[in-house]
Amino acid sequence: MDKDKLTKEETFEFTYSAKRQEEIEKIRKKYLPAEEDKMEQLRKLDKSTTKLGTVYALILGVVGTLMLGIGMCCTMVWAEQLFVPGIGIGLLGIFLIVIAYPVYARTTKKQREKLAPQILALTEELSK
């Protein structure tokens, strides 16, 4: 048999593409059942301690900012009729903005106290 004249059946070709393999693995992971390891559980628990406080603080901050804007509008645009109520509305808006961070801190502290046993148990398991 002549080595220069190998047929297709007698040759072996192999192509490897790292990008292609990564894409195949990504697609494969989408369809596998989700396995949540301990480290992922720990990350989720840690992240969840600040979520509720963030939501409360954002709501207070946005509402407070809108009230401050309405109060400023009342005192500048409609000063003849709504100057005094505008000051009150603006001060209430400032108050809501000021208490947004303390509400965040207090809510986060309570959530951390509530989830501390679970988080500490997971850290004990992972550190072994």
C-alpha positions in Angstrom: 0.0 0.0 0.0 1.4 3.4 -1.0 1.4 5.9 1.9 0.8 8.8 -0.4 -2.5 7.5 -1.6 -4.5 6.9 1.6 -8.2 6.7 1.2 -10.6 8.6 3.3 -11.5 5.5 5.2 -7.8 5.0 6.2 -7.2 8.5 7.5 -8.1 10.0 10.8 -9.0 13.7 11.2 -9.6 15.4 14.5 -10.5 19.1 15.0 -10.9 20.7 18.4 -12.3 24.1 19.1 -12.2 25.4 22.6 -14.8 28.0 21.9 -17.1 25.4 20.4 -16.6 23.1 23.4 -17.4 26.0 25.8 -20.6 26.8 23.9 -21.6 23.2 23.9 -21.0 23.0 27.7 -23.1 26.2 28.3 -26.0 24.8 26.3 -25.7 21.5 28.2 -25.8 23.2 31.6 -29.1 24.9 30.7 -30.8 21.6 30.4 -29.2 19.8 33.3 -31.1 19.8 36.7 -29.8 22.6 38.8 -27.5 21.5 41.5 -26.9 24.0 44.1 -23.7 23.5 46.0 -23.1 24.8 49.6 -21.0 27.7 48.4 -23.8 28.9 46.1 -26.3 28.6 49.0 -24.0 30.7 51.2 -23.6 33.4 48.5 -27.4 33.5 48.1 -28.1 33.8 51.8 -25.5 36.5 52.2 -26.9 38.5 49.3 -30.5 38.1 50.6 -29.6 39.8 53.9 -29.4 43.2 52.2 -32.2 42.9 49.6 -35.2 43.8 51.9 -33.3 46.8 53.3 -32.4 48.0 49.9 -36.0 47.9 48.7 -37.2 49.8 51.7 -34.5 52.4 51.4 -35.1 52.9 47.7 -38.8 53.3 48.2 -38.3 55.9 50.9 -35.6 57.7 48.9 -37.7 57.9 45.7 -40.9 59.0 47.5 -38.9 61.5 49.6 -37.2 63.0 46.5 -40.6 63.3 44.7 -42.1 65.0 47.7 -39.2 67.4 48.0 -39.6 68.2 44.3 -43.4 68.8 44.8 -42.7 71.0 47.7 -40.2 73.0 45.8 -42.7 73.3 42.9 -45.3 74.6 45.3 -43.1 77.2 46.8 -41.6 78.5 43.5 -44.3 78.1 40.9 -47.5 78.4 42.9 -46.1 80.6 45.6 -49.3 82.7 46.0 -51.5 79.8 47.0 -49.2 77.0 48.1 -46.1 78.5 49.7 -46.7 77.3 53.3 -48.0 73.8 52.3 -45.0 73.5 49.9 -42.6 74.1 52.7 -44.3 71.3 54.8 -44.3 68.9 51.9 -40.6 69.7 51.1 -39.7 69.1 54.8 -41.5 65.8 54.8 -39.6 64.8 51.7 -36.3 65.7 53.3 -37.2 63.7 56.4 -38.0 60.6 54.2 -34.7 61.0 52.4 -32.8 61.3 55.7 -34.3 58.2 57.3 -33.7 56.0 54.2 -30.3 54.9 55.3 -31.1 54.2 58.9 -34.1 52.1 57.7 -31.7 50.2 55.4 -29.2 49.6 58.2 -31.8 48.5 60.7 -33.6 46.1 58.3 -30.3 44.6 57.1 -29.2 44.1 60.8 -32.5 42.3 61.5 -32.1 40.1 58.4 -28.6 39.2 59.3 -29.6 38.2 62.8 -32.4 36.1 61.4 -30.2 34.3 58.9 -27.1 34.0 61.0 -27.7 30.4 62.2 -28.0 29.2 58.6 -25.0 31.1 57.4 -22.8 30.0 60.3 -23.8 26.4 59.8 -22.9 26.6 56.1 -19.6 28.2 56.9 -18.8 25.5 59.4 -19.5 22.8 56.7 -17.4 24.6 54.1 -14.4 25.2 56.3 -14.0 21.5 57.2 
